[in-house]
Amino acid sequence: MAKRESSGPKVTKTASAVLRDSSASKTAKALAGSALSQAHTNKQSSATAAHTASKALNDGRSSKSTKSLAGSVLTQKPKK
């Protein structure tokens, strides 16, 4: 059985900060929620969350924290 990933302390700290930031984008907050929901669990990213993360990584306007959260969410998506 493959090892399951979960959000680490650095990602959860970033996610928490994004959720508390009133100026954070809707995309950033969605990715932060997904990353936090996967902390210390075996949950995997949904297809919708993975799609949002992919779009965020390809968008040159995404902040560093958004890209970090997107990477974490994509790492936790189910393998095909």
PyMOL commands that place a pseudoatom at each C-alpha (Angstrom):
pseudoatom trace, name=CA, resn=MET, resi=1, chain=A, elem=C, hetatm=0, pos=[0.000, 0.000, 0.000]
pseudoatom trace, name=CA, resn=ALA, resi=2, chain=A, elem=C, hetatm=0, pos=[1.317, 3.447, -0.927]
pseudoatom trace, name=CA, resn=LYS, resi=3, chain=A, elem=C, hetatm=0, pos=[2.239, 5.904, 1.766]
pseudoatom trace, name=CA, resn=ARG, resi=4, chain=A, elem=C, hetatm=0, pos=[-0.396, 8.598, 2.259]
pseudoatom trace, name=CA, resn=GLU, resi=5, chain=A, elem=C, hetatm=0, pos=[0.694, 12.209, 2.568]
pseudoatom trace, name=CA, resn=SER, resi=6, chain=A, elem=C, hetatm=0, pos=[-0.711, 14.682, 5.081]
pseudoatom trace, name=CA, resn=SER, resi=7, chain=A, elem=C, hetatm=0, pos=[-0.236, 18.412, 5.571]
pseudoatom trace, name=CA, resn=GLY, resi=8, chain=A, elem=C, hetatm=0, pos=[2.816, 19.187, 7.675]
pseudoatom trace, name=CA, resn=PRO, resi=9, chain=A, elem=C, hetatm=0, pos=[3.269, 21.908, 10.293]
pseudoatom trace, name=CA, resn=LYS, resi=10, chain=A, elem=C, hetatm=0, pos=[4.672, 24.473, 7.852]
pseudoatom trace, name=CA, resn=VAL, resi=11, chain=A, elem=C, hetatm=0, pos=[1.698, 24.068, 5.496]
pseudoatom trace, name=CA, resn=THR, resi=12, chain=A, elem=C, hetatm=0, pos=[-0.848, 24.162, 8.300]
pseudoatom trace, name=CA, resn=LYS, resi=13, chain=A, elem=C, hetatm=0, pos=[0.700, 27.368, 9.653]
pseudoatom trace, name=CA, resn=THR, resi=14, chain=A, elem=C, hetatm=0, pos=[0.495, 28.952, 6.192]
pseudoatom trace, name=CA, resn=ALA, resi=15, chain=A, elem=C, hetatm=0, pos=[-3.082, 27.736, 5.749]
pseudoatom trace, name=CA, resn=SER, resi=16, chain=A, elem=C, hetatm=0, pos=[-4.103, 29.167, 9.099]
pseudoatom trace, name=CA, resn=ALA, resi=17, chain=A, elem=C, hetatm=0, pos=[-2.592, 32.550, 8.229]
pseudoatom trace, name=CA, resn=VAL, resi=18, chain=A, elem=C, hetatm=0, pos=[-4.353, 32.592, 4.858]
pseudoatom trace, name=CA, resn=LEU, resi=19, chain=A, elem=C, hetatm=0, pos=[-7.723, 31.804, 6.425]
pseudoatom trace, name=CA, resn=ARG, resi=20, chain=A, elem=C, hetatm=0, pos=[-7.291, 34.661, 8.913]
pseudoatom trace, name=CA, resn=ASP, resi=21, chain=A, elem=C, hetatm=0, pos=[-6.226, 37.129, 6.183]
pseudoatom trace, name=CA, resn=SER, resi=22, chain=A, elem=C, hetatm=0, pos=[-9.254, 39.152, 5.059]
pseudoatom trace, name=CA, resn=SER, resi=23, chain=A, elem=C, hetatm=0, pos=[-7.497, 40.142, 1.820]
pseudoatom trace, name=CA, resn=ALA, resi=24, chain=A, elem=C, hetatm=0, pos=[-6.664, 36.561, 0.772]
pseudoatom trace, name=CA, resn=SER, resi=25, chain=A, elem=C, hetatm=0, pos=[-8.290, 35.362, -2.430]
pseudoatom trace, name=CA, resn=LYS, resi=26, chain=A, elem=C, hetatm=0, pos=[-11.157, 32.908, -2.573]
pseudoatom trace, name=CA, resn=THR, resi=27, chain=A, elem=C, hetatm=0, pos=[-8.843, 30.397, -4.254]
pseudoatom trace, name=CA, resn=ALA, resi=28, chain=A, elem=C, hetatm=0, pos=[-6.215, 30.748, -1.523]
pseudoatom trace, name=CA, resn=LYS, resi=29, chain=A, elem=C, hetatm=0, pos=[-8.827, 30.236, 1.181]
pseudoatom trace, name=CA, resn=ALA, resi=30, chain=A, elem=C, hetatm=0, pos=[-10.243, 27.162, -0.576]
pseudoatom trace, name=CA, resn=LEU, resi=31, chain=A, elem=C, hetatm=0, pos=[-6.773, 25.623, -0.843]
pseudoatom trace, name=CA, resn=ALA, resi=32, chain=A, elem=C, hetatm=0, pos=[-6.030, 26.515, 2.781]
pseudoatom trace, name=CA, resn=GLY, resi=33, chain=A, elem=C, hetatm=0, pos=[-9.220, 24.792, 3.917]
pseudoatom trace, name=CA, resn=SER, resi=34, chain=A, elem=C, hetatm=0, pos=[-8.366, 21.701, 1.922]
pseudoatom trace, name=CA, resn=ALA, resi=35, chain=A, elem=C, hetatm=0, pos=[-4.818, 21.586, 3.297]
pseudoatom trace, name=CA, resn=LEU, resi=36, chain=A, elem=C, hetatm=0, pos=[-6.012, 22.025, 6.890]
pseudoatom trace, name=CA, resn=SER, resi=37, chain=A, elem=C, hetatm=0, pos=[-8.658, 19.332, 6.534]
pseudoatom trace, name=CA, resn=GLN, resi=38, chain=A, elem=C, hetatm=0, pos=[-5.903, 16.907, 5.553]
pseudoatom trace, name=CA, resn=ALA, resi=39, chain=A, elem=C, hetatm=0, pos=[-3.611, 17.648, 8.497]
pseudoatom trace, name=CA, resn=HIS, resi=40, chain=A, elem=C, hetatm=0, pos=[-2.916, 14.573, 10.633]
pseudoatom trace, name=CA, resn=THR, resi=41, chain=A, elem=C, hetatm=0, pos=[-5.336, 12.415, 8.629]
pseudoatom trace, name=CA, resn=ASN, resi=42, chain=A, elem=C, hetatm=0, pos=[-5.280, 9.997, 5.721]
pseudoatom trace, name=CA, resn=LYS, resi=43, chain=A, elem=C, hetatm=0, pos=[-7.773, 12.111, 3.757]
pseudoatom trace, name=CA, resn=GLN, resi=44, chain=A, elem=C, hetatm=0, pos=[-6.969, 12.830, 0.140]
pseudoatom trace, name=CA, resn=SER, resi=45, chain=A, elem=C, hetatm=0, pos=[-7.693, 15.856, -2.024]
pseudoatom trace, name=CA, resn=SER, resi=46, chain=A, elem=C, hetatm=0, pos=[-10.877, 15.867, -4.048]
pseudoatom trace, name=CA, resn=ALA, resi=47, chain=A, elem=C, hetatm=0, pos=[-10.793, 16.229, -7.809]
pseudoatom trace, name=CA, resn=THR, resi=48, chain=A, elem=C, hetatm=0, pos=[-12.209, 19.742, -7.435]
pseudoatom trace, name=CA, resn=ALA, resi=49, chain=A, elem=C, hetatm=0, pos=[-9.489, 20.775, -4.980]
pseudoatom trace, name=CA, resn=ALA, resi=50, chain=A, elem=C, hetatm=0, pos=[-6.802, 19.280, -7.225]
pseudoatom trace, name=CA, resn=HIS, resi=51, chain=A, elem=C, hetatm=0, pos=[-8.191, 21.178, -10.225]
pseudoatom trace, name=CA, resn=THR, resi=52, chain=A, elem=C, hetatm=0, pos=[-8.223, 24.452, -8.237]
pseudoatom trace, name=CA, resn=ALA, resi=53, chain=A, elem=C, hetatm=0, pos=[-4.645, 23.799, -7.112]
pseudoatom trace, name=CA, resn=SER, resi=54, chain=A, elem=C, hetatm=0, pos=[-3.513, 23.116, -10.664]
pseudoatom trace, name=CA, resn=LYS, resi=55, chain=A, elem=C, hetatm=0, pos=[-5.056, 26.366, -11.889]
pseudoatom trace, name=CA, resn=ALA, resi=56, chain=A, elem=C, hetatm=0, pos=[-3.414, 28.296, -9.033]
pseudoatom trace, name=CA, resn=LEU, resi=57, chain=A, elem=C, hetatm=0, pos=[0.022, 26.894, -9.856]
pseudoatom trace, name=CA, resn=ASN, resi=58, chain=A, elem=C, hetatm=0, pos=[-0.354, 27.849, -13.518]
pseudoatom trace, name=CA, resn=ASP, resi=59, chain=A, elem=C, hetatm=0, pos=[-1.561, 31.382, -12.720]
pseudoatom trace, name=CA, resn=GLY, resi=60, chain=A, elem=C, hetatm=0, pos=[1.355, 33.810, -12.615]
pseudoatom trace, name=CA, resn=ARG, resi=61, chain=A, elem=C, hetatm=0, pos=[-0.596, 36.097, -10.280]
pseudoatom trace, name=CA, resn=SER, resi=62, chain=A, elem=C, hetatm=0, pos=[-0.800, 33.515, -7.466]
pseudoatom trace, name=CA, resn=SER, resi=63, chain=A, elem=C, hetatm=0, pos=[1.082, 34.417, -4.307]
pseudoatom trace, name=CA, resn=LYS, resi=64, chain=A, elem=C, hetatm=0, pos=[3.876, 32.324, -2.858]
pseudoatom trace, name=CA, resn=SER, resi=65, chain=A, elem=C, hetatm=0, pos=[1.618, 31.071, -0.060]
pseudoatom trace, name=CA, resn=THR, resi=66, chain=A, elem=C, hetatm=0, pos=[-1.137, 30.121, -2.523]
pseudoatom trace, name=CA, resn=LYS, resi=67, chain=A, elem=C, hetatm=0, pos=[1.348, 28.153, -4.614]
pseudoatom trace, name=CA, resn=SER, resi=68, chain=A, elem=C, hetatm=0, pos=[2.675, 26.434, -1.504]
pseudoatom trace, name=CA, resn=LEU, resi=69, chain=A, elem=C, hetatm=0, pos=[-0.826, 25.374, -0.481]
pseudoatom trace, name=CA, resn=ALA, resi=70, chain=A, elem=C, hetatm=0, pos=[-1.601, 24.281, -4.046]
pseudoatom trace, name=CA, resn=GLY, resi=71, chain=A, elem=C, hetatm=0, pos=[1.481, 22.077, -4.084]
pseudoatom trace, name=CA, resn=SER, resi=72, chain=A, elem=C, hetatm=0, pos=[0.456, 20.468, -0.822]
pseudoatom trace, name=CA, resn=VAL, resi=73, chain=A, elem=C, hetatm=0, pos=[-3.071, 19.818, -2.073]
pseudoatom trace, name=CA, resn=LEU, resi=74, chain=A, elem=C, hetatm=0, pos=[-1.771, 18.251, -5.305]
pseudoatom trace, name=CA, resn=THR, resi=75, chain=A, elem=C, hetatm=0, pos=[0.659, 16.049, -3.384]
pseudoatom trace, name=CA, resn=GLN, resi=76, chain=A, elem=C, hetatm=0, pos=[-2.302, 14.611, -1.487]
pseudoatom trace, name=CA, resn=LYS, resi=77, chain=A, elem=C, hetatm=0, pos=[-4.501, 13.813, -4.473]
pseudoatom trace, name=CA, resn=PRO, resi=78, chain=A, elem=C, hetatm=0, pos=[-5.259, 10.164, -5.166]
pseudoatom trace, name=CA, resn=LYS, resi=79, chain=A, elem=C, hetatm=0, pos=[-2.793, 8.426, -7.448]
pseudoatom trace, name=CA, resn=LYS, resi=80, chain=A, elem=C, hetatm=0, pos=[-4.197, 6.862, -10.585]
for i in range(1, 80): cmd.bond("trace and resi %d" % i, "trace and resi %d" % (i + 1))
show_as sticks, trace
zoom trace
